[in-house]
Amino acid sequence: MRTTSLTASLIVIGSALLPGICLAAAPKTDPAAEIKKNLEERYPQVKVIDVKPAPVAGLYEVFTGDTIVYTSADGGYLLGGPLISTANKTNVTAARLDERNSIDFSALPLELAIKTVKGDGRRKIAVFADPDCPFCKELEHSIAAFDDVTVYTFLLPLTSLHPDAAAKAHTIWCATDRSQAWTQWMIDGKPAVGSDNCKEDPIDEVLELGRKLRIASTPTLFFANGQRAGGTLTAEQLKKKFDAIDATASSPRVSVGQKAAGASAGSTN
């Protein structure tokens, strides 16, 4: 009887503790979902696209389209930093942002852009630019140093900053020589002369494209390999980008079979 009573008592006690055991074994809240929820509640103007673990243990990478920031596991603390690798002195944040925002260059609707060919035009770049943007004008001076580039300029007037930009963009598009009109305005400050018969332009389509590509500032550049860069670049910085792309394109590609053959040849067994 005592054994039976003891057994019954243990069953009752076990049953009482079971809910607590079940709660402890329940899956934890997804950190990414919690971070996204907390940040969007606390910063309503920010749209979090996704959250991924950062290269640093305990930190999470928050991607908003044109920015990457880092947070604690609950979104309670925010780091706006660039994250630098001390091993190779690289800006991890900038590299990740370029990677996340890269595109398929061949998918760009180039018919919506002003095409300017300098020299043999072998290097290609797409620029989203506002005709009244001072940084865009600085970039044009940098591009002018090259004689081997094809530039596709997408007119992206930011009228909230430059109220006259849309009208200037329309006039430049309607000029007899769009490329010349753009260059003369951006480099020399010479106003474009448009055609009276030109009623349409692709500006609305470019603005929509800009929204899809999450372009919120000008200039925004895309290189032929799809890599994105924001802001003005010096001629030296552009050359480094072009040279890096050229080096990658000219690097010999080794097939899986070649790798296997090389491994066999190097074996001494």
WORA-V735167 format. One record per residue. N is the residue number from 1. RES is the residue in three letters. OMEGA is omega in radians with two decimals (NA if undefined). Layout:
# WORA-V735167
{{N	RES	OMEGA} {N	RES	OMEGA}}
This chain:
# WORA-V735167
{{1	MET	-3.13} {2	ARG	3.13} {3	THR	3.14} {4	THR	-3.14} {5	SER	3.14} {6	LEU	3.11} {7	THR	3.14} {8	ALA	-3.14} {9	SER	3.13} {10	LEU	3.12} {11	ILE	3.13} {12	VAL	3.13} {13	ILE	3.13} {14	GLY	3.13} {15	SER	-3.14} {16	ALA	-3.12} {17	LEU	-3.04} {18	LEU	3.12} {19	PRO	3.11} {20	GLY	3.11} {21	ILE	3.14} {22	CYS	3.14} {23	LEU	-3.12} {24	ALA	-3.10} {25	ALA	-3.10} {26	ALA	-3.13} {27	PRO	3.14} {28	LYS	3.09} {29	THR	3.11} {30	ASP	-3.11} {31	PRO	-3.12} {32	ALA	3.14} {33	ALA	-3.13} {34	GLU	3.12} {35	ILE	-3.14} {36	LYS	-3.13} {37	LYS	-3.09} {38	ASN	-3.11} {39	LEU	-3.12} {40	GLU	3.05} {41	GLU	-3.07} {42	ARG	3.10} {43	TYR	-3.04} {44	PRO	-3.12} {45	GLN	-3.10} {46	VAL	3.06} {47	LYS	3.13} {48	VAL	-3.13} {49	ILE	3.04} {50	ASP	-3.13} {51	VAL	-3.14} {52	LYS	3.06} {53	PRO	3.11} {54	ALA	3.10} {55	PRO	3.13} {56	VAL	-3.11} {57	ALA	3.10} {58	GLY	3.12} {59	LEU	3.10} {60	TYR	3.13} {61	GLU	-3.14} {62	VAL	-3.09} {63	PHE	-3.13} {64	THR	-3.14} {65	GLY	3.11} {66	ASP	3.13} {67	THR	2.94} {68	ILE	3.04} {69	VAL	-3.10} {70	TYR	-3.13} {71	THR	2.97} {72	SER	-3.03} {73	ALA	3.12} {74	ASP	-3.11} {75	GLY	-3.10} {76	GLY	3.13} {77	TYR	-3.02} {78	LEU	3.05} {79	LEU	-3.08} {80	GLY	-3.09} {81	GLY	2.37} {82	PRO	3.09} {83	LEU	-3.07} {84	ILE	3.03} {85	SER	3.14} {86	THR	-3.12} {87	ALA	-3.11} {88	ASN	3.06} {89	LYS	-3.13} {90	THR	3.07} {91	ASN	-3.07} {92	VAL	-3.11} {93	THR	-3.13} {94	ALA	3.13} {95	ALA	3.12} {96	ARG	-3.14} {97	LEU	3.09} {98	ASP	-3.14} {99	GLU	-3.09} {100	ARG	-3.07} {101	ASN	3.13} {102	SER	-3.08} {103	ILE	2.96} {104	ASP	-3.05} {105	PHE	-3.09} {106	SER	-3.14} {107	ALA	3.11} {108	LEU	3.09} {109	PRO	-3.00} {110	LEU	3.09} {111	GLU	3.11} {112	LEU	-3.06} {113	ALA	2.99} {114	ILE	-3.10} {115	LYS	3.10} {116	THR	-3.13} {117	VAL	3.10} {118	LYS	-3.12} {119	GLY	-3.12} {120	ASP	3.04} {121	GLY	-3.02} {122	ARG	3.07} {123	ARG	-3.05} {124	LYS	3.12} {125	ILE	3.05} {126	ALA	-3.10} {127	VAL	3.00} {128	PHE	-2.96} {129	ALA	3.08} {130	ASP	-3.09} {131	PRO	3.11} {132	ASP	-3.12} {133	CYS	-3.13} {134	PRO	3.14} {135	PHE	3.07} {136	CYS	3.12} {137	LYS	3.06} {138	GLU	3.13} {139	LEU	3.13} {140	GLU	3.08} {141	HIS	3.09} {142	SER	-3.13} {143	ILE	-3.11} {144	ALA	-3.13} {145	ALA	-3.07} {146	PHE	3.09} {147	ASP	-3.11} {148	ASP	-3.04} {149	VAL	2.98} {150	THR	-3.09} {151	VAL	3.03} {152	TYR	-3.08} {153	THR	3.07} {154	PHE	-3.10} {155	LEU	-3.07} {156	LEU	-3.12} {157	PRO	3.09} {158	LEU	-3.00} {159	THR	3.08} {160	SER	3.10} {161	LEU	-3.06} {162	HIS	-3.04} {163	PRO	-3.09} {164	ASP	-3.01} {165	ALA	-3.11} {166	ALA	3.13} {167	ALA	3.13} {168	LYS	3.11} {169	ALA	3.12} {170	HIS	-3.12} {171	THR	3.13} {172	ILE	3.12} {173	TRP	-3.08} {174	CYS	3.11} {175	ALA	3.13} {176	THR	3.07} {177	ASP	-3.07} {178	ARG	-3.12} {179	SER	3.14} {180	GLN	3.14} {181	ALA	3.13} {182	TRP	-3.11} {183	THR	-3.12} {184	GLN	3.12} {185	TRP	-3.04} {186	MET	-3.10} {187	ILE	-3.01} {188	ASP	-3.11} {189	GLY	3.14} {190	LYS	-3.10} {191	PRO	3.12} {192	ALA	3.06} {193	VAL	-3.11} {194	GLY	3.10} {195	SER	3.12} {196	ASP	-3.10} {197	ASN	-3.10} {198	CYS	-3.10} {199	LYS	-3.04} {200	GLU	3.05} {201	ASP	-3.10} {202	PRO	-2.99} {203	ILE	3.12} {204	ASP	3.12} {205	GLU	3.12} {206	VAL	3.09} {207	LEU	3.10} {208	GLU	3.09} {209	LEU	3.10} {210	GLY	3.10} {211	ARG	-3.14} {212	LYS	-3.12} {213	LEU	3.12} {214	ARG	3.09} {215	ILE	-3.08} {216	ALA	-3.12} {217	SER	3.10} {218	THR	-0.08} {219	PRO	2.96} {220	THR	-3.05} {221	LEU	2.98} {222	PHE	3.12} {223	PHE	-3.04} {224	ALA	3.10} {225	ASN	3.12} {226	GLY	-3.11} {227	GLN	-3.11} {228	ARG	3.04} {229	ALA	-3.13} {230	GLY	3.11} {231	GLY	-3.12} {232	THR	3.10} {233	LEU	3.06} {234	THR	3.10} {235	ALA	3.13} {236	GLU	3.12} {237	GLN	3.09} {238	LEU	-3.13} {239	LYS	3.12} {240	LYS	3.12} {241	LYS	-3.13} {242	PHE	-3.11} {243	ASP	3.12} {244	ALA	3.12} {245	ILE	3.12} {246	ASP	-3.12} {247	ALA	3.12} {248	THR	-3.11} {249	ALA	-3.09} {250	SER	3.14} {251	SER	3.12} {252	PRO	3.12} {253	ARG	-3.10} {254	VAL	-3.13} {255	SER	3.10} {256	VAL	3.14} {257	GLY	3.13} {258	GLN	3.11} {259	LYS	-3.13} {260	ALA	3.12} {261	ALA	3.13} {262	GLY	-3.14} {263	ALA	-3.14} {264	SER	-3.12} {265	ALA	-3.10} {266	GLY	-3.09} {267	SER	3.13} {268	THR	-3.13} {269	ASN	NA}}
